[in-house]
């Protein structure tokens, strides 16, 4: 089958731009992971320990609700999962997404955007939490060139 889905969460539009670049380069379908309750600027204020994002990231059991399910998930054999790095990890809504479907036997790769952190810790953490998935790497895609390089890597696998 060899059908690819790019599933991404974007809080400010940066990861959305990267996901759209990847979709154009790979021919993959796009699915945006949209929270049921949108994040406000105040929610995203990482300097406020009481902000929604801070509270969620400090609670390992946090699973923010997603507005709507992706259709036809069983049709995909490769899932590229994108997100902004929060506290050196994937935002907890990514856990909600990963726990909403059966990804057994599917290939997965992670791409992320970040203002300063790498993607390695987030990828390592996801691999540990979801060992039933066949993880195929991770990349920071803060630039068009990095997105192209990542697209080339995932197309060749």
PAZAMAR-667916 format. One record per residue: residue number from 1; residue in three letters; x, y, z of N, C-alpha, C, O in turn. Coordinates in steps of 0.05 Angstrom, whole numbers, plus 5000, padded with zeros to 4 digits. Layout:
BEGIN
+-----+-----+------+------+------+------+------+------+------+------+------+------+------+------+
!   k !   r !  n.x !  n.y !  n.z ! ca.x ! ca.y ! ca.z !  c.x !  c.y !  c.z !  o.x !  o.y !  o.z !
+-----+-----+------+------+------+------+------+------+------+------+------+------+------+------+
! NUM ! ALA !    X !    Y !    Z !    X !    Y !    Z !    X !    Y !    Z !    X !    Y !    Z !
...
+-----+-----+------+------+------+------+------+------+------+------+------+------+------+------+
This chain:
BEGIN
+-----+-----+------+------+------+------+------+------+------+------+------+------+------+------+
!   k !   r !  n.x !  n.y !  n.z ! ca.x ! ca.y ! ca.z !  c.x !  c.y !  c.z !  o.x !  o.y !  o.z !
+-----+-----+------+------+------+------+------+------+------+------+------+------+------+------+
!   1 ! UNK ! 5017 ! 4976 ! 5000 ! 5000 ! 5000 ! 5000 ! 5018 ! 5025 ! 5000 ! 5015 ! 5042 ! 4982 !
!   2 ! UNK ! 5035 ! 5028 ! 5020 ! 5054 ! 5050 ! 5021 ! 5041 ! 5078 ! 5021 ! 5049 ! 5095 ! 5005 !
!   3 ! UNK ! 5022 ! 5082 ! 5038 ! 5008 ! 5107 ! 5040 ! 5017 ! 5121 ! 5066 ! 5018 ! 5109 ! 5087 !
!   4 ! UNK ! 5023 ! 5147 ! 5063 ! 5034 ! 5163 ! 5085 ! 5015 ! 5184 ! 5094 ! 5002 ! 5198 ! 5078 !
!   5 ! UNK ! 5014 ! 5188 ! 5121 ! 4998 ! 5209 ! 5133 ! 5017 ! 5227 ! 5149 ! 5034 ! 5217 ! 5164 !
!   6 ! UNK ! 5014 ! 5253 ! 5146 ! 5028 ! 5272 ! 5163 ! 5007 ! 5282 ! 5182 ! 4989 ! 5297 ! 5175 !
!   7 ! UNK ! 5010 ! 5275 ! 5208 ! 4993 ! 5284 ! 5229 ! 5009 ! 5304 ! 5246 ! 5031 ! 5298 ! 5255 !
!   8 ! UNK ! 4998 ! 5328 ! 5249 ! 5013 ! 5348 ! 5263 ! 4996 ! 5365 ! 5281 ! 4972 ! 5369 ! 5276 !
!   9 ! UNK ! 5009 ! 5375 ! 5302 ! 4997 ! 5395 ! 5320 ! 5013 ! 5420 ! 5317 ! 5038 ! 5419 ! 5319 !
!  10 ! UNK ! 5000 ! 5442 ! 5314 ! 5014 ! 5468 ! 5311 ! 5001 ! 5489 ! 5329 ! 4977 ! 5495 ! 5325 !
!  11 ! UNK ! 5015 ! 5499 ! 5348 ! 5003 ! 5519 ! 5366 ! 5004 ! 5547 ! 5354 ! 4986 ! 5564 ! 5360 !
!  12 ! UNK ! 5024 ! 5554 ! 5338 ! 5027 ! 5581 ! 5327 ! 5029 ! 5583 ! 5297 ! 5032 ! 5605 ! 5286 !
!  13 ! UNK ! 5028 ! 5560 ! 5283 ! 5030 ! 5560 ! 5254 ! 5057 ! 5552 ! 5243 ! 5059 ! 5545 ! 5220 !
!  14 ! UNK ! 5077 ! 5551 ! 5260 ! 5104 ! 5544 ! 5251 ! 5105 ! 5514 ! 5242 ! 5115 ! 5508 ! 5221 !
!  15 ! UNK ! 5095 ! 5497 ! 5259 ! 5095 ! 5468 ! 5253 ! 5076 ! 5463 ! 5229 ! 5082 ! 5445 ! 5213 !
!  16 ! UNK ! 5054 ! 5478 ! 5227 ! 5036 ! 5474 ! 5204 ! 5051 ! 5480 ! 5178 ! 5047 ! 5465 ! 5158 !
!  17 ! UNK ! 5067 ! 5501 ! 5177 ! 5082 ! 5507 ! 5153 ! 5101 ! 5484 ! 5146 ! 5104 ! 5477 ! 5123 !
!  18 ! UNK ! 5115 ! 5474 ! 5166 ! 5133 ! 5451 ! 5162 ! 5118 ! 5427 ! 5151 ! 5127 ! 5413 ! 5133 !
!  19 ! UNK ! 5095 ! 5421 ! 5163 ! 5079 ! 5398 ! 5155 ! 5070 ! 5401 ! 5126 ! 5070 ! 5381 ! 5111 !
!  20 ! UNK ! 5062 ! 5424 ! 5118 ! 5053 ! 5429 ! 5091 ! 5076 ! 5426 ! 5071 ! 5072 ! 5416 ! 5049 !
!  21 ! UNK ! 5100 ! 5435 ! 5079 ! 5124 ! 5431 ! 5062 ! 5129 ! 5401 ! 5058 ! 5134 ! 5392 ! 5036 !
!  22 ! UNK ! 5128 ! 5386 ! 5080 ! 5133 ! 5358 ! 5079 ! 5112 ! 5343 ! 5062 ! 5118 ! 5326 ! 5046 !
!  23 ! UNK ! 5087 ! 5351 ! 5064 ! 5066 ! 5339 ! 5048 ! 5070 ! 5344 ! 5019 ! 5067 ! 5326 ! 5002 !
!  24 ! UNK ! 5078 ! 5368 ! 5012 ! 5084 ! 5375 ! 4984 ! 5108 ! 5358 ! 4973 ! 5107 ! 5349 ! 4950 !
!  25 ! UNK ! 5128 ! 5355 ! 4990 ! 5152 ! 5340 ! 4982 ! 5148 ! 5310 ! 4980 ! 5161 ! 5296 ! 4964 !
!  26 ! UNK ! 5130 ! 5299 ! 4997 ! 5127 ! 5270 ! 4999 ! 5101 ! 5260 ! 4986 ! 5099 ! 5236 ! 4980 !
!  27 ! UNK ! 5082 ! 5278 ! 4980 ! 5057 ! 5269 ! 4969 ! 5039 ! 5257 ! 4991 ! 5019 ! 5244 ! 4984 !
!  28 ! UNK ! 5045 ! 5260 ! 5016 ! 5030 ! 5249 ! 5038 ! 5004 ! 5265 ! 5043 ! 5002 ! 5288 ! 5035 !
!  29 ! UNK ! 4985 ! 5252 ! 5055 ! 4960 ! 5266 ! 5064 ! 4966 ! 5281 ! 5090 ! 4985 ! 5274 ! 5105 !
!  30 ! UNK ! 4950 ! 5301 ! 5095 ! 4953 ! 5318 ! 5119 ! 4929 ! 5314 ! 5138 ! 4907 ! 5313 ! 5129 !
!  31 ! UNK ! 4935 ! 5313 ! 5164 ! 4915 ! 5314 ! 5185 ! 4925 ! 5332 ! 5207 ! 4946 ! 5326 ! 5219 !
!  32 ! UNK ! 4910 ! 5353 ! 5213 ! 4918 ! 5371 ! 5234 ! 4905 ! 5362 ! 5260 ! 4881 ! 5358 ! 5262 !
!  33 ! UNK ! 4921 ! 5358 ! 5280 ! 4912 ! 5350 ! 5307 ! 4903 ! 5377 ! 5320 ! 4920 ! 5392 ! 5330 !
!  34 ! UNK ! 4877 ! 5381 ! 5321 ! 4866 ! 5406 ! 5332 ! 4854 ! 5401 ! 5359 ! 4837 ! 5383 ! 5362 !
!  35 ! UNK ! 4862 ! 5416 ! 5379 ! 4851 ! 5412 ! 5406 ! 4821 ! 5419 ! 5406 ! 4813 ! 5438 ! 5393 !
!  36 ! UNK ! 4805 ! 5405 ! 5422 ! 4777 ! 5411 ! 5424 ! 4773 ! 5440 ! 5435 ! 4755 ! 5454 ! 5428 !
!  37 ! UNK ! 4791 ! 5447 ! 5454 ! 4791 ! 5474 ! 5464 ! 4817 ! 5487 ! 5454 ! 4839 ! 5480 ! 5463 !
!  38 ! UNK ! 4814 ! 5507 ! 5436 ! 4839 ! 5519 ! 5424 ! 4856 ! 5533 ! 5446 ! 4846 ! 5542 ! 5467 !
!  39 ! UNK ! 4882 ! 5533 ! 5441 ! 4900 ! 5547 ! 5459 ! 4900 ! 5577 ! 5454 ! 4902 ! 5585 ! 5431 !
!  40 ! UNK ! 4899 ! 5592 ! 5475 ! 4902 ! 5621 ! 5473 ! 4931 ! 5629 ! 5477 ! 4947 ! 5612 ! 5485 !
!  41 ! UNK ! 4938 ! 5653 ! 5472 ! 4965 ! 5663 ! 5478 ! 4972 ! 5659 ! 5508 ! 4994 ! 5652 ! 5515 !
!  42 ! UNK ! 4952 ! 5664 ! 5525 ! 4957 ! 5661 ! 5554 ! 4961 ! 5631 ! 5560 ! 4978 ! 5625 ! 5578 !
!  43 ! UNK ! 4947 ! 5613 ! 5547 ! 4951 ! 5584 ! 5551 ! 4979 ! 5576 ! 5544 ! 4990 ! 5557 ! 5556 !
!  44 ! UNK ! 4991 ! 5589 ! 5525 ! 5017 ! 5581 ! 5515 ! 5041 ! 5595 ! 5529 ! 5064 ! 5591 ! 5521 !
!  45 ! UNK ! 5035 ! 5611 ! 5549 ! 5055 ! 5626 ! 5563 ! 5071 ! 5607 ! 5581 ! 5064 ! 5603 ! 5605 !
!  46 ! UNK ! 5093 ! 5597 ! 5571 ! 5109 ! 5577 ! 5586 ! 5122 ! 5589 ! 5610 ! 5132 ! 5574 ! 5628 !
!  47 ! UNK ! 5123 ! 5616 ! 5612 ! 5135 ! 5628 ! 5636 ! 5116 ! 5629 ! 5659 ! 5124 ! 5636 ! 5682 !
!  48 ! UNK ! 5091 ! 5624 ! 5654 ! 5070 ! 5624 ! 5675 ! 5065 ! 5595 ! 5683 ! 5054 ! 5579 ! 5667 !
!  49 ! UNK ! 5072 ! 5587 ! 5707 ! 5069 ! 5560 ! 5716 ! 5040 ! 5551 ! 5718 ! 5034 ! 5527 ! 5719 !
!  50 ! UNK ! 5021 ! 5570 ! 5717 ! 4993 ! 5563 ! 5718 ! 4980 ! 5564 ! 5691 ! 4955 ! 5560 ! 5689 !
!  51 ! UNK ! 4995 ! 5569 ! 5670 ! 4984 ! 5570 ! 5643 ! 4976 ! 5541 ! 5636 ! 4986 ! 5522 ! 5646 !
!  52 ! UNK ! 4957 ! 5539 ! 5617 ! 4947 ! 5513 ! 5609 ! 4969 ! 5494 ! 5599 ! 4971 ! 5471 ! 5607 !
!  53 ! UNK ! 4987 ! 5505 ! 5582 ! 5009 ! 5488 ! 5572 ! 5027 ! 5479 ! 5594 ! 5036 ! 5456 ! 5594 !
!  54 ! UNK ! 5033 ! 5497 ! 5613 ! 5051 ! 5489 ! 5635 ! 5038 ! 5468 ! 5653 ! 5051 ! 5448 ! 5660 !
!  55 ! UNK ! 5012 ! 5471 ! 5658 ! 4998 ! 5451 ! 5675 ! 4997 ! 5424 ! 5661 ! 5003 ! 5404 ! 5673 !
!  56 ! UNK ! 4991 ! 5424 ! 5634 ! 4990 ! 5399 ! 5619 ! 5017 ! 5385 ! 5619 ! 5019 ! 5361 ! 5623 !
!  57 ! UNK ! 5038 ! 5400 ! 5614 ! 5065 ! 5389 ! 5611 ! 5076 ! 5379 ! 5638 ! 5093 ! 5362 ! 5638 !
!  58 ! UNK ! 5066 ! 5390 ! 5660 ! 5074 ! 5380 ! 5686 ! 5058 ! 5357 ! 5696 ! 5063 ! 5346 ! 5718 !
!  59 ! UNK ! 5038 ! 5348 ! 5681 ! 5021 ! 5326 ! 5688 ! 5024 ! 5303 ! 5668 ! 5012 ! 5305 ! 5646 !
!  60 ! UNK ! 5040 ! 5282 ! 5673 ! 5044 ! 5261 ! 5654 ! 5018 ! 5247 ! 5645 ! 5018 ! 5234 ! 5624 !
!  61 ! UNK ! 4997 ! 5249 ! 5660 ! 4972 ! 5237 ! 5653 ! 4954 ! 5255 ! 5636 ! 4932 ! 5247 ! 5627 !
!  62 ! UNK ! 4962 ! 5280 ! 5631 ! 4946 ! 5299 ! 5616 ! 4942 ! 5289 ! 5587 ! 4961 ! 5281 ! 5574 !
!  63 ! UNK ! 4917 ! 5289 ! 5578 ! 4910 ! 5281 ! 5551 ! 4889 ! 5301 ! 5540 ! 4865 ! 5295 ! 5542 !
!  64 ! UNK ! 4898 ! 5324 ! 5530 ! 4878 ! 5343 ! 5520 ! 4862 ! 5331 ! 5497 ! 4872 ! 5316 ! 5481 !
!  65 ! UNK ! 4836 ! 5337 ! 5497 ! 4818 ! 5325 ! 5478 ! 4823 ! 5337 ! 5450 ! 4830 ! 5360 ! 5447 !
!  66 ! UNK ! 4820 ! 5320 ! 5430 ! 4823 ! 5328 ! 5402 ! 4795 ! 5332 ! 5390 ! 4777 ! 5317 ! 5396 !
!  67 ! UNK ! 4793 ! 5354 ! 5374 ! 4767 ! 5361 ! 5363 ! 4754 ! 5339 ! 5347 ! 4730 ! 5333 ! 5352 !
!  68 ! UNK ! 4768 ! 5327 ! 5328 ! 4756 ! 5306 ! 5312 ! 4777 ! 5285 ! 5304 ! 4801 ! 5291 ! 5300 !
!  69 ! UNK ! 4767 ! 5261 ! 5300 ! 4785 ! 5238 ! 5293 ! 4793 ! 5240 ! 5264 ! 4779 ! 5251 ! 5247 !
!  70 ! UNK ! 4816 ! 5228 ! 5259 ! 4825 ! 5225 ! 5231 ! 4810 ! 5201 ! 5219 ! 4807 ! 5180 ! 5232 !
!  71 ! UNK ! 4801 ! 5204 ! 5195 ! 4786 ! 5183 ! 5181 ! 4806 ! 5165 ! 5166 ! 4826 ! 5175 ! 5156 !
!  72 ! UNK ! 4800 ! 5139 ! 5165 ! 4815 ! 5121 ! 5149 ! 4843 ! 5115 ! 5158 ! 4861 ! 5109 ! 5142 !
!  73 ! UNK ! 4848 ! 5117 ! 5184 ! 4875 ! 5113 ! 5195 ! 4886 ! 5086 ! 5187 ! 4910 ! 5083 ! 5184 !
!  74 ! UNK ! 4868 ! 5066 ! 5185 ! 4877 ! 5039 ! 5178 ! 4889 ! 5038 ! 5150 ! 4902 ! 5018 ! 5143 !
!  75 ! UNK ! 4884 ! 5058 ! 5133 ! 4895 ! 5058 ! 5105 ! 4924 ! 5066 ! 5104 ! 4936 ! 5063 ! 5083 !
!  76 ! UNK ! 4935 ! 5077 ! 5125 ! 4963 ! 5087 ! 5124 ! 4982 ! 5066 ! 5136 ! 4976 ! 5053 ! 5156 !
!  77 ! UNK ! 5005 ! 5064 ! 5124 ! 5026 ! 5047 ! 5135 ! 5049 ! 5063 ! 5146 ! 5067 ! 5051 ! 5159 !
!  78 ! UNK ! 5050 ! 5089 ! 5141 ! 5071 ! 5106 ! 5151 ! 5058 ! 5132 ! 5162 ! 5042 ! 5144 ! 5148 !
!  79 ! UNK ! 5065 ! 5139 ! 5186 ! 5054 ! 5163 ! 5199 ! 5078 ! 5181 ! 5207 ! 5096 ! 5173 ! 5221 !
!  80 ! UNK ! 5077 ! 5206 ! 5197 ! 5097 ! 5226 ! 5205 ! 5083 ! 5244 ! 5225 ! 5063 ! 5256 ! 5218 !
!  81 ! UNK ! 5094 ! 5246 ! 5248 ! 5081 ! 5261 ! 5270 ! 5097 ! 5286 ! 5276 ! 5120 ! 5285 ! 5283 !
!  82 ! UNK ! 5083 ! 5309 ! 5273 ! 5097 ! 5334 ! 5277 ! 5085 ! 5350 ! 5300 ! 5062 ! 5349 ! 5306 !
!  83 ! UNK ! 5103 ! 5366 ! 5313 ! 5095 ! 5382 ! 5336 ! 5116 ! 5402 ! 5342 ! 5139 ! 5399 ! 5335 !
!  84 ! UNK ! 5109 ! 5423 ! 5357 ! 5130 ! 5441 ! 5369 ! 5141 ! 5427 ! 5394 ! 5126 ! 5413 ! 5408 !
!  85 ! UNK ! 5166 ! 5432 ! 5400 ! 5178 ! 5421 ! 5424 ! 5168 ! 5439 ! 5448 ! 5171 ! 5463 ! 5447 !
!  86 ! UNK ! 5157 ! 5425 ! 5468 ! 5149 ! 5439 ! 5492 ! 5164 ! 5425 ! 5515 ! 5162 ! 5401 ! 5519 !
!  87 ! UNK ! 5178 ! 5440 ! 5531 ! 5193 ! 5430 ! 5554 ! 5210 ! 5406 ! 5546 ! 5212 ! 5387 ! 5561 !
!  88 ! UNK ! 5222 ! 5407 ! 5523 ! 5240 ! 5387 ! 5513 ! 5225 ! 5360 ! 5506 ! 5238 ! 5339 ! 5504 !
!  89 ! UNK ! 5198 ! 5362 ! 5503 ! 5182 ! 5338 ! 5497 ! 5161 ! 5345 ! 5476 ! 5158 ! 5368 ! 5467 !
!  90 ! UNK ! 5146 ! 5325 ! 5468 ! 5122 ! 5329 ! 5452 ! 5100 ! 5339 ! 5469 ! 5097 ! 5330 ! 5492 !
!  91 ! UNK ! 5083 ! 5358 ! 5460 ! 5060 ! 5367 ! 5475 ! 5042 ! 5343 ! 5482 ! 5041 ! 5324 ! 5466 !
!  92 ! UNK ! 5028 ! 5343 ! 5504 ! 5013 ! 5320 ! 5513 ! 4990 ! 5313 ! 5494 ! 4980 ! 5291 ! 5495 !
!  93 ! UNK ! 4982 ! 5332 ! 5477 ! 4961 ! 5325 ! 5457 ! 4971 ! 5305 ! 5437 ! 4955 ! 5291 ! 5424 !
!  94 ! UNK ! 4997 ! 5302 ! 5434 ! 5009 ! 5281 ! 5417 ! 5003 ! 5254 ! 5429 ! 4998 ! 5235 ! 5415 !
!  95 ! UNK ! 5005 ! 5252 ! 5456 ! 4998 ! 5227 ! 5469 ! 4968 ! 5220 ! 5464 ! 4961 ! 5197 ! 5460 !
!  96 ! UNK ! 4951 ! 5240 ! 5466 ! 4923 ! 5236 ! 5460 ! 4920 ! 5224 ! 5433 ! 4905 ! 5204 ! 5429 !
!  97 ! UNK ! 4933 ! 5235 ! 5413 ! 4932 ! 5225 ! 5385 ! 4942 ! 5196 ! 5384 ! 4928 ! 5179 ! 5372 !
!  98 ! UNK ! 4965 ! 5191 ! 5395 ! 4977 ! 5164 ! 5393 ! 4961 ! 5143 ! 5407 ! 4962 ! 5120 ! 5400 !
!  99 ! UNK ! 4946 ! 5151 ! 5427 ! 4930 ! 5132 ! 5443 ! 4901 ! 5129 ! 5431 ! 4885 ! 5114 ! 5442 !
! 100 ! UNK ! 4895 ! 5144 ! 5410 ! 4869 ! 5143 ! 5398 ! 4866 ! 5123 ! 5375 ! 4843 ! 5119 ! 5366 !
! 101 ! UNK ! 4888 ! 5111 ! 5366 ! 4887 ! 5093 ! 5343 ! 4905 ! 5069 ! 5349 ! 4922 ! 5070 ! 5367 !
! 102 ! UNK ! 4902 ! 5048 ! 5333 ! 4920 ! 5025 ! 5334 ! 4942 ! 5029 ! 5314 ! 4938 ! 5027 ! 5290 !
! 103 ! UNK ! 4966 ! 5035 ! 5323 ! 4989 ! 5040 ! 5306 ! 5007 ! 5015 ! 5304 ! 5029 ! 5017 ! 5294 !
! 104 ! UNK ! 4998 ! 4993 ! 5314 ! 5015 ! 4969 ! 5314 ! 5023 ! 4963 ! 5285 ! 5007 ! 4962 ! 5267 !
! 105 ! UNK ! 5049 ! 4958 ! 5282 ! 5060 ! 4951 ! 5255 ! 5063 ! 4974 ! 5236 ! 5073 ! 4970 ! 5214 !
! 106 ! UNK ! 5055 ! 4998 ! 5243 ! 5058 ! 5021 ! 5226 ! 5086 ! 5034 ! 5231 ! 5096 ! 5034 ! 5253 !
! 107 ! UNK ! 5098 ! 5044 ! 5210 ! 5122 ! 5059 ! 5212 ! 5115 ! 5087 ! 5222 ! 5095 ! 5099 ! 5214 !
! 108 ! UNK ! 5132 ! 5098 ! 5239 ! 5128 ! 5126 ! 5248 ! 5154 ! 5141 ! 5249 ! 5175 ! 5129 ! 5255 !
! 109 ! UNK ! 5152 ! 5166 ! 5243 ! 5175 ! 5184 ! 5245 ! 5165 ! 5210 ! 5257 ! 5142 ! 5217 ! 5254 !
! 110 ! UNK ! 5183 ! 5223 ! 5271 ! 5176 ! 5248 ! 5285 ! 5191 ! 5271 ! 5271 ! 5214 ! 5270 ! 5264 !
! 111 ! UNK ! 5176 ! 5294 ! 5268 ! 5189 ! 5319 ! 5260 ! 5178 ! 5340 ! 5279 ! 5155 ! 5340 ! 5288 !
! 112 ! UNK ! 5196 ! 5359 ! 5285 ! 5188 ! 5379 ! 5305 ! 5200 ! 5406 ! 5297 ! 5219 ! 5408 ! 5281 !
! 113 ! UNK ! 5188 ! 5427 ! 5308 ! 5199 ! 5454 ! 5306 ! 5206 ! 5463 ! 5334 ! 5193 ! 5455 ! 5354 !
! 114 ! UNK ! 5226 ! 5480 ! 5336 ! 5234 ! 5489 ! 5363 ! 5250 ! 5515 ! 5361 ! 5265 ! 5519 ! 5341 !
! 115 ! UNK ! 5248 ! 5531 ! 5381 ! 5263 ! 5555 ! 5383 ! 5291 ! 5551 ! 5395 ! 5307 ! 5569 ! 5395 !
! 116 ! UNK ! 5296 ! 5527 ! 5406 ! 5322 ! 5523 ! 5418 ! 5328 ! 5495 ! 5427 ! 5351 ! 5487 ! 5429 !
! 117 ! UNK ! 5307 ! 5478 ! 5431 ! 5312 ! 5451 ! 5439 ! 5315 ! 5432 ! 5415 ! 5305 ! 5438 ! 5393 !
! 118 ! UNK ! 5328 ! 5410 ! 5419 ! 5330 ! 5390 ! 5398 ! 5306 ! 5371 ! 5400 ! 5289 ! 5374 ! 5417 !
! 119 ! UNK ! 5304 ! 5353 ! 5381 ! 5281 ! 5334 ! 5380 ! 5288 ! 5308 ! 5393 ! 5270 ! 5291 ! 5397 !
! 120 ! UNK ! 5313 ! 5303 ! 5399 ! 5322 ! 5276 ! 5408 ! 5307 ! 5267 ! 5433 ! 5298 ! 5244 ! 5433 !
! 121 ! UNK ! 5305 ! 5283 ! 5453 ! 5292 ! 5275 ! 5478 ! 5262 ! 5269 ! 5474 ! 5252 ! 5249 ! 5484 !
! 122 ! UNK ! 5249 ! 5285 ! 5458 ! 5221 ! 5281 ! 5452 ! 5217 ! 5254 ! 5437 ! 5199 ! 5239 ! 5444 !
! 123 ! UNK ! 5234 ! 5249 ! 5418 ! 5232 ! 5224 ! 5402 ! 5238 ! 5200 ! 5419 ! 5224 ! 5180 ! 5418 !
! 124 ! UNK ! 5258 ! 5202 ! 5436 ! 5266 ! 5180 ! 5454 ! 5242 ! 5174 ! 5473 ! 5236 ! 5151 ! 5479 !
! 125 ! UNK ! 5230 ! 5195 ! 5484 ! 5208 ! 5192 ! 5502 ! 5184 ! 5178 ! 5488 ! 5171 ! 5161 ! 5500 !
! 126 ! UNK ! 5177 ! 5187 ! 5464 ! 5155 ! 5174 ! 5449 ! 5160 ! 5145 ! 5443 ! 5142 ! 5128 ! 5446 !
! 127 ! UNK ! 5185 ! 5139 ! 5436 ! 5192 ! 5112 ! 5429 ! 5189 ! 5094 ! 5454 ! 5180 ! 5071 ! 5452 !
! 128 ! UNK ! 5197 ! 5105 ! 5477 ! 5194 ! 5090 ! 5502 ! 5165 ! 5086 ! 5510 ! 5157 ! 5064 ! 5519 !
! 129 ! UNK ! 5148 ! 5107 ! 5506 ! 5120 ! 5105 ! 5514 ! 5104 ! 5088 ! 5495 ! 5084 ! 5076 ! 5503 !
! 130 ! UNK ! 5112 ! 5086 ! 5470 ! 5096 ! 5072 ! 5449 ! 5114 ! 5052 ! 5434 ! 5119 ! 5056 ! 5410 !
! 131 ! UNK ! 5123 ! 5032 ! 5448 ! 5142 ! 5013 ! 5436 ! 5130 ! 4995 ! 5414 ! 5145 ! 4982 ! 5399 !
! 132 ! UNK ! 5104 ! 4994 ! 5413 ! 5091 ! 4977 ! 5393 ! 5092 ! 4989 ! 5365 ! 5086 ! 4976 ! 5345 !
! 133 ! UNK ! 5101 ! 5014 ! 5363 ! 5104 ! 5028 ! 5337 ! 5132 ! 5023 ! 5327 ! 5151 ! 5020 ! 5342 !
! 134 ! UNK ! 5135 ! 5023 ! 5301 ! 5161 ! 5020 ! 5288 ! 5173 ! 5047 ! 5282 ! 5168 ! 5058 ! 5261 !
! 135 ! UNK ! 5188 ! 5058 ! 5301 ! 5199 ! 5085 ! 5299 ! 5222 ! 5086 ! 5279 ! 5240 ! 5069 ! 5281 !
! 136 ! UNK ! 5222 ! 5105 ! 5261 ! 5241 ! 5107 ! 5240 ! 5257 ! 5133 ! 5240 ! 5267 ! 5142 ! 5219 !
! 137 ! UNK ! 5259 ! 5146 ! 5263 ! 5276 ! 5169 ! 5264 ! 5260 ! 5195 ! 5271 ! 5236 ! 5195 ! 5273 !
! 138 ! UNK ! 5276 ! 5216 ! 5273 ! 5265 ! 5242 ! 5281 ! 5283 ! 5264 ! 5269 ! 5307 ! 5260 ! 5265 !
! 139 ! UNK ! 5271 ! 5287 ! 5265 ! 5286 ! 5310 ! 5255 ! 5273 ! 5336 ! 5264 ! 5249 ! 5338 ! 5267 !
! 140 ! UNK ! 5290 ! 5356 ! 5268 ! 5281 ! 5383 ! 5273 ! 5279 ! 5396 ! 5245 ! 5298 ! 5395 ! 5230 !
! 141 ! UNK ! 5256 ! 5407 ! 5239 ! 5251 ! 5418 ! 5212 ! 5245 ! 5448 ! 5214 ! 5223 ! 5457 ! 5205 !
! 142 ! UNK ! 5263 ! 5463 ! 5225 ! 5259 ! 5492 ! 5228 ! 5263 ! 5508 ! 5202 ! 5256 ! 5531 ! 5202 !
! 143 ! UNK ! 5273 ! 5495 ! 5182 ! 5278 ! 5509 ! 5157 ! 5267 ! 5493 ! 5133 ! 5262 ! 5469 ! 5136 !
! 144 ! UNK ! 5264 ! 5506 ! 5111 ! 5255 ! 5492 ! 5087 ! 5275 ! 5470 ! 5079 ! 5267 ! 5448 ! 5071 !
! 145 ! UNK ! 5301 ! 5476 ! 5081 ! 5321 ! 5457 ! 5074 ! 5320 ! 5432 ! 5092 ! 5322 ! 5409 ! 5083 !
! 146 ! UNK ! 5316 ! 5436 ! 5118 ! 5314 ! 5414 ! 5137 ! 5289 ! 5397 ! 5131 ! 5290 ! 5373 ! 5134 !
! 147 ! UNK ! 5267 ! 5410 ! 5124 ! 5243 ! 5396 ! 5117 ! 5248 ! 5379 ! 5092 ! 5238 ! 5356 ! 5090 !
! 148 ! UNK ! 5262 ! 5390 ! 5072 ! 5268 ! 5375 ! 5047 ! 5285 ! 5350 ! 5054 ! 5280 ! 5329 ! 5043 !
! 149 ! UNK ! 5305 ! 5354 ! 5070 ! 5323 ! 5332 ! 5077 ! 5307 ! 5310 ! 5092 ! 5311 ! 5286 ! 5087 !
! 150 ! UNK ! 5290 ! 5318 ! 5110 ! 5274 ! 5298 ! 5125 ! 5255 ! 5284 ! 5105 ! 5252 ! 5259 ! 5107 !
! 151 ! UNK ! 5243 ! 5299 ! 5087 ! 5225 ! 5287 ! 5067 ! 5240 ! 5266 ! 5050 ! 5229 ! 5245 ! 5045 !
! 152 ! UNK ! 5264 ! 5273 ! 5042 ! 5280 ! 5254 ! 5026 ! 5286 ! 5229 ! 5042 ! 5285 ! 5207 ! 5031 !
! 153 ! UNK ! 5292 ! 5232 ! 5068 ! 5298 ! 5208 ! 5084 ! 5274 ! 5190 ! 5088 ! 5276 ! 5166 ! 5085 !
! 154 ! UNK ! 5251 ! 5202 ! 5093 ! 5227 ! 5185 ! 5098 ! 5216 ! 5173 ! 5072 ! 5204 ! 5152 ! 5072 !
! 155 ! UNK ! 5221 ! 5186 ! 5049 ! 5212 ! 5175 ! 5023 ! 5228 ! 5151 ! 5016 ! 5218 ! 5132 ! 5004 !
! 156 ! UNK ! 5254 ! 5151 ! 5024 ! 5272 ! 5129 ! 5016 ! 5270 ! 5105 ! 5034 ! 5280 ! 5084 ! 5027 !
! 157 ! UNK ! 5256 ! 5107 ! 5056 ! 5253 ! 5084 ! 5075 ! 5229 ! 5068 ! 5068 ! 5224 ! 5048 ! 5081 !
+-----+-----+------+------+------+------+------+------+------+------+------+------+------+------+
